[in-house]
Amino acid sequence: MHSDLHSAGYFLNPQFQYGVEHGDDVYKETFEGTTRVIMKLERSIDNQIKALNQLTLYREKSESFGTPLAQQSWSKMTPDAWWEVCGTSAPELQRLAIKV
C-alpha cells in the first residue's frame, strides 16, 4: 500500500475484507496501517483502545457485522453507507471508518 490511509481504506472496506482472499502479508500491512490511522485520528486513548478492540468484531463478523443484512449488503452498498447501517456494534470504529 502507498500510505497508512490507503491501508486503512482497504482494510475498512467490507468488499475487500469479506470478498477477497488475502495473503498474510497483505493482512498484516493493512492491519498495521489501520492501527496507525486510528492512533492519529482518535485523540482519546480510551476511544483508541475501543476502536482497536472493535477491529476484531469487524474482522470476525461478530455482532452487527455478522447479521444477515450486513453479510448480504456489503457488496451492494458503498463502504460508508454500509458502516452507517452495519457498524452499530462498534461506534468508535464506525465513526473512523466513515471518515476514512
Secondary structure by P-SEA (a helix, b strand, c coil): cccaaaaaaaaacccccccccccaaaaaaaaaaaaaaaaaacccaaaaaaaaaaaaaaaacccccccaaaaaccccccaaaaaaccccccaaaaaaaaac
